[in-house]
C-alpha cells in the first residue's frame, strides 16, 4: 500500500504538469529516485506504475489537481519553493547606487534575444533599488537606419514586459555633446582625423606599416583640430575623413587598432528620422556609448559577449578621459529553436509585408500575439541568467512554462475541428454544468434534448464503444448515434471510457485557428466551438480542451479568429 501511495503521488504530480496525462517513464524514475531499494524488484514495480498511471489518466485534470492538493500538498509546496529559487546572482563591485541601462537600436522590433539585456538590466536595478535607463542607440542613419515607429514599438514592448524606466534619451539628441568630447580628446593628443581611404588604412594595419602621407596620427593637435572643424563644416564628403582614437598599433586584434570614433554620413541622402539632415558627422557605437555610460553614471553594463572587444576598445577612451569604467557583465548568445533569431531576417520579412507581431517571429510583439505571457518571458530569461556560455531554449521550454502559468487560470472551452455529426439518444432533457476553469467558481450550462445533433472529433468516436461527453453523460457509439448508458462519473472510470469534448449543433461558434508551423508557414484551420466562446474577447487566452491554448485575435459577427499558442 505504501508503494502504491508513492506511485500514485508521482503519477498525479506528473499528470498535473502535463495537461492531465502522466507518462510511465518519468513516474518510474521519480519512484525509484525516492525508493532506490525497489530497483531489485523493478519488473513488478513497473507493472504497478503502469496500472496506477492508467487510473490517474482516466481522471479529469481538475480531479487530479484536487487529489494532489488534498492528499499530497507537499508536492505543490515543493514546486512553489523551486520556483522561488529562480533569482539572479549578486552583482560584483557594488559601491553605491546601481544604475543600469538598455540601449536598443530602434531599427526594428525587439525580440527574445535582445530583450535579455533589458530584463536582466531592469531586474538588477530593481534588486538593488537603483535606477534603470532607456537609451536609444540611434546614431547610424545609413546602415542600421532607425525607424520612426520603432521607438514606440520598443517602449510598448518593454511596458508589456513590466519594465519601467526612470530616464530616457536618444543618442541622436546628444551629438553636440559628442562633438565637445571629441574636440577635448583631440586637444589632449589622443585622437586624430584620418583622411586615408578605408582600403589604405586596412592595408596599413595588415602590413603594420603606417607611413602613408594621409595618415595624420603624428601631425600636430592644431592640424587635427582644423581637420575636425572641416568635418563638422561639411567640407569632407562621406568616406573622405574619419576621427580615430589612438590605441596600440601593434594590437594583435586589427579591429582594436585606432578604431573610428566618428564618421561622415550623408544625411541629405540618408536623413535621420528624428533630426533629419541637421548633422553630418556621427559618432560610432563605442564612442557614443562610452560617453553616455560615463555621463549618466552607469555602474553595471549587461550585454552579449559578442561585445567583448567593444569593452576593450572603450577602455582607451575611459583611461584617456580619467573616467571610471563601469562593471561589464557579458553573457552568451541566446538561441531559440524553432524561431529565426536574426534581426536582419526579421527586418527582411517585414520589408516584404510581414508585421512585427507575426506569430512566427520571436519578436516580443509576435510572442505576445501568440499567447505567451510576459511573466513567462521574464522567468525564462531569469532562469538562463548571465552565464557566459551560449544558451539554447526550445519553444517547448517556453510552452511548458507558459502552460504552467495558464493552466490554473485559463478558461476551458470545447472545440472540434475534424468532426462528424451524431444524433443524441437520451431518455430526457439533460443539462451539463461545466466549470470555466479550475480556479473559477463560474460555470456555463448547456442543455440538450433527445434527438439533438452533437459534433464530435472523428478520432474520439472511432473504435470506441463507450465515451463520456464532458460533464454530461456516458454514451455508446452506435454508427451515427450516441446512445445513453449512464450519468455516473464512476461508471466512466470503471469502463475506462474516454472523456471527450462535444458541441451542440445550432449553438456552435465558427472559429478560425491560425497556426505557425515549424516550417515558418502560417496555416488557417476552421472548426467549431461551444456557444460560450462568443463571450470571449480579443487578447483573451483560453484552452481549447484537449487541443491546446489559443489567444483570441479578433471577433466579429461570423465568429472568432484565434492564434494557436501551444499544447
N, C-alpha and C positions, 0 to 999 in steps of 0.2 A: 504493500500500500504506500509506503514511504517513497519507493522508487517511482511509482505511478504519479505521485504528487509532484515530484521533481520534474518528470517528463511533462506533465500537464502544465506546470508553471512556465516552462520554457517554450512549450508549444503555443500557449496563449500569448506570451510576450512576442514571439516571432510572428504570429498571425496579426497582432495589432500593428506591428511595424510594417507589415506588407499587405495592407488592404484586405485583411481577413483570411489570407492564405498562408499558412505555415508550411515550411519545407522540411522534409525529414532530415536531410544532411546537417543544416545548421543547428537544428534542435538536438540531434545526436551529439554534435560537438560540444554544445553547452552542457548537456547532461554528463558526458564523460569528463568534461573540464571540472565540473563540481564534484563528481564522484569517480576519480580515476581508477579505483579498485574494481569498477564494473567492467573494465576492459577485458577481464578474464572470462566474462560471460557475454561478449559483445553480440553474438547472434540472437540470443533471447531478448536482450535489451533493444536491439534494432527492430525486432518484431513488435515489441510493446510500443516503441516510439511511433512506428507506422500506424498502429491501431489508434493510438491517442491523437496523433496528428489528424487522422481521418475524422475522428469525433469532433475535434476542435474546428476543423474546416467546414463541418456541416452547420456550425452555429453562425448567426449573423455577426457582423463586425461589432455592432452595438452590444450584443450579448457577450462577446469575447472581452470587450473592454470592461464591461460591468463586472464580469467574473474576475478579471485580473485586478481591478480596483478593490473588490471585496475580499478575495482570498489571498492575493499576493501584492499588497500595496507597496511592499519594499522594492518591488521591481520598478515601480513608477518613480519612487523617491530616488533610487539609484540612477535612473535615467536623467532625472532633474539635476542631480549633483554633477553628473558627467557634462551636461550642457553648461552648467555654471562655471565649469573649469576652463572654458574656452576664453582665455584672456591673453592680452599681449604681454610680452616680456618687458621688463623695465628699460627705460632709455638710459644710455650712457651719458656721462658728463652733463648732468643737470645742475646748473649753478643758480638759476633764478627762475623767472617766468619762462615757461616753454612756449615758443612761438613757431608754428609750422605753417606751411603753405602748400597749395595745389596750383600748378601752373600749366593749365591745358592750352594747347594751340587751338583756337577756335576755327579750324579749317574743316570741321565736320563734327558729327555727334560723338560723344564719349562712349566707350564700350567697356566690357568687363575687364579687359586688360589694363587700360589706363585709369580705370576707376579705382584700382587697387591703391595707387598713391593717394588718391583723395580720401578714401575711407581710413587708411592707416594714419595719414597725417591728421585728419579730423579726430579720430579716436584717441590718439596720443595727446593732442591739445586738450581734449575733454578729460582724459585720465588725470592730467596734471593741472587741471583748472587754468589752462593757459589760453592762448589766442590762436585762431585759425584764419588764414588769409587766402582769399581767392585772387590769383594774379593771372590775367590773360596774357599769354606769351604770343603776341601778335605782331612781331617785328619782321616778318618775311612776306611782303606783299606780292612776291613773284612765284617762288617755288611752292611754298606752303601757304598759299593765299588765304587769309581769313574770310569767312563767310559772315555777312552781317547777321543773318538769322542764327548762326551757331552760338553766339554769345548767350542768347536767350535759351537755346536748346540745353546748353550746359548748366545754366542756372536752374532751369526746370528739373533736369535730371538729378542734380545734387540735392535740391529741396525734396524731391520724391524719395531719395535715399535717406532722408532725415538729417542731412548735413546742412549746418548753418555756418555763416562766417561773420567775423566781426569787422572785417575790412575787405574792400575790393578795389582793384585798379587794373588798368590796361597798360601794358608796356608801351604801347603806341602813344600814350598820353605823356610819356616821360622823356621824349627824345632830346629836349633842350637840356635836361639834367645829364643824360648820357654824353652829350657834346661837351659839357663842362668838365666831367670826369676825364674824358678823352684828352682834352686840352691839358689838364693837370698832369696826366701821365706822360704826355709828350714833353711838357716842361721839365719833368723830373728826369727825362732822358731814357725812359723805359718803353717808349713806343715811337714808331716812325711811319711815314707814308711811303708805301711801296708802289712804284709805278711800273714794275716789271709785269709782263703778262703772266697769267696763271701757268702757262706751259713753261715759261722761263724759270719761274720760281720752283716749280716741281722738279725741273731738271737740276737746278742748283741743290735742292735737297737730296736728290738721288746721288749726285756726284760729290756732295759736300764741298762744292767749290762756289763760294758766294762772292763772286768778283765782278758781276755784270755792272755796268755804269748806272743802270736803272735802280739798283739795289741801294736804297738810301739809309740803311741801318746806321752807318757810321757818320752820316752827314750831321752838321750842327743842328741843335734844337731849333734855332730860329728858322733854318731852312725847312724843317719838317712842319713847324707851326704854319709857315707860309703855304705849304702844300695842303695842309689840313684846311686852312681857310678857303683855298681854291676848291677843295672837295665840297665844302658847305655852300659855296657860291655857284655851284653847278658848272664849274669851268672844266671839270673832267666828266667824261661820259662813263656810262656803265662799263665796268671791266678795265678801265684805264688806271684806276688807283684804288688801293685799299689801305686801311690803317692796321698795322700789325704791332703786337706786343713782343718785346724781346724776351726770348726764352733761351734754352740751351741748344745751340746749333748742332751739337753732337748727340742729341737725344736719339736713342735707338728707334723711337716711335716717330716717324716723319710727321704725323698729324699734329704732334705737340710743338713742332719747331715753328716759332714765331707765328702763332695762329692769328687768324684775322679777327680783329675787334669790331671793325665797321667796314661796310662796303656800300657802293653806289647802286641804287636800284632806280631805274627809270619809271617813276610813278606817274608820268604822263601816259605811258603805255600800260602800266600796271598800278592803277590807283588803289590806295588802301580804303577799305570800306568805311572806316571812321574818319580818317584825316585826309583822304583824297591824295592830291599830289603836293601837299604842303611841304613834305620832306623828301630830300634827295639821297641823304646818307642814313643808312640804317644799321643799328648795332646787331652783332651776331648773338646767338643764344647765350654763349658763355660770357660775353661781356655784359649784356643787359641783366642776365640772371644774377651774376656776381654783385653788380651794383645794387640791385633791388634787395637781394638777400641781406646785404650789409645795412642798407638804409632803413629797411623795415624790421631790422633786428631779428631775423630768422635764426633760431637756435638749432633746429634739427631739420634736416632735409631727408625725406624718404623717397627714393627713386629706384628705377630699374638699374641693374648692374651694367647694362649696356652704356650707361652714362659714366662709368668708372673713369674713363680717360678725361671726361669733361671736368671732373673734380680735380684731377691733376693739373689740367690747364688753368682752372680758375684760381688755384693756389698762387700762381705767379702774380695775379692781379691783387689778391688779398695781401700777399707779402710786400709788394711794391707800395701799396697804399697804407700799410700798417694796420690793416683791419684783422679782426679775429674771424677765423674760418668757422662756419657752422659745423656741427657734428653731422656727418653724412652716413646714412644707413642705406645700403644697397641690397635689393632683393632680385631673385632670378626672374626669368620670363614666366608669364602665366599662359599656359597653353590650354585651350578649351577644345576637347574632342567633339566633333560634330558641328562645329561652327567655324566660320572663317574669321580669323583674328586680325588679318592685315587691314590696316586703316586705309591703305591705297585701294585695296579691292573693294572695301565698303564704299569708298568715295566713287569708284568706277561704277558700281551698281547704281548708286544714287544719281550719277550723271546720266544714266540710261533710263531713269524714271522711277527707280525703287525709292520708297520713302524711308526715313530714318527709323520708323517703328515697324519695318518689315519683320515679321516673327521668325524669319530665317536667320536674322542677323544677331550678333552678340552685343549690339548696341543696348544701352540701358533702356532706351525707348522701345526697342524690339523685345527685350526680356519682359518689360512692363506689360506690353500689349499681349504677350504670350501667357501672362498669368503668373509670372514669377514675382514673389513678394519682395519688397525692399529688405526686409529682415533676413531673408534667405541669402541675398547677395552679400549683405554685411557679414553674416555668420560664416559664409564660405571664405571671404577674404580674411577674416579674423583667424579662422582655422588654418589657412595657408600661412598666415603671418608674414614675417620679414626674413624668411630663410634665403640665403644667397643662392641656393640651388634652384634650378628650374622646377616648376610645379605643373602637373597636368591635372586638370579637372574635367571629368567626363560630364556630359549633360545628365547622365544617370545620377551622378553625385548631387547635382543641383536639384534634380527632380525628387530624389529621395528626401532631401532636407525640406524642400518646399512642401512635399506631401505630408510630412510630419506636422508642419505648421497649419496646413489647410484642413487636414483630416478631422480635427475636433470641431471646426467652425463652419466648414463649407456645407451649404445645403445639398441634400441628396435629391437628385431629380431622375425620374425614369425616362429612358431614351432608347429607341430602337432604330437600327439602321438597315440591316439586311433582313427584312421581316416578312412574315406571312400572316394571313388573317385566319382566325379561328372563332367558331361560334361557341359561346359560353353556355353550358347546360348546368344550371344550378337550380336547387329547389325553390329558392325565394330570393327576394331582393337582399343584397348584402352591401355593406359599406366598409371599405378599407380605410383605417385611420393610420396614417403613415407619418412618423416624426420627420421634421425637416432636416435635423442634424443631431448628432449625439449630445451636443451641448445645449440644444434648444428645446424648450418645452412646447414649442409651437408645432402643430400638426396640420396636415391638409387631409381632406376626406374625399374619397372617390366612391360614388355609389354605382353599382352595376345591377342589372336585372337579367332574368333568364332570356337568352336569345341575343344578348349584346355581342357585338363583334370585338374581339380582342386582338391587338397586334403583338406578336412575339418575334423575337430573333429566331430565325430558322434553326440556328445551331442549338438553341435551347429546347426546341421541340423535337428535333431529330433524335432517334434512338433512345427516347425517354419513355418510360411507362407512366410514372407519376412525377409531377413537378409541383412546386408551390409558387403561386403568384404572390409576390411580396405583400405581406400584411393582409391578404385576403383569404385564400383557402388552398387546399391541396386538390389538384385535378389530374385526371388521367387523360393522356393524349390519345385520342382515337380518330385517326385521319385528320380532318379539319375541324374536329370538335374537341372541346375541353370539358370533360365530364366530371362533375363534382364527386370528390371522395370523402373529404372531411375538412374541418376547420382547424384542428389542433396542431400547434407547432410541434408538440411531442410526437405526433404521427409522422411529421416531416422527418424528424431525427431518426425515428425507428426505421422508416423506409429509405433512409439515406437519400431523400429526394433533393433535387437541385432547386434552389430558391432563385427565381427569375423575375426580372422587371417586365412590366407589361403596360400597354397603352390602350385606353378605351377609345374605340373608333367613334368619331363625331366630336370628340373633345380634344383631339390631338393638335399640337402646335408644330408648324413647319420649322425645321432647323437646318441651317447650312453650317457644316463644320469645316473650318479651314485648317488644314494640316500642313506643317512644314516637314517634309520627309528628309531622310539622310542625304539624298542627292541634291538637296538645296532647292527642290521644286515645291511649289505650293499646290496642294490638291484641295478641291472643294467636294465634300460628300454631303448628300442630302439624307435627312432622317426625320423622325417624328419624336416629339417629347410630350410628356403628360401636360394636362391643361394648366397646372400651376406655373409652368415655365413662362407663361405670358406675363407673370408678375415680376419677372427678373428685369433688372436694369443694366444698361451698359456699364462696363467695368466690374460688374459683379463676377466673382469666381465661384463656380459651383462644381459639384461632382456629378457627372452622369454615371449612375450606378453601374458597376462592373464594366465601365467603358473608360473613364478617365476624368481628369479635371479639365474644365474649359473656362475661358473668360468670355463673357458676353461682349461682343464687339459692337453690334448695332441691333436696333429693334425697329420694326415697322409693322404696318397692318398685315403683312404677309407672314410674319413670324420673326425668328431670331437668326442672327449670324454670330457664330461663336468661333473663337480661336482655340484649337486643341493645345493644352499645355503639356500634359504628360499623364501616364497611367496613375 
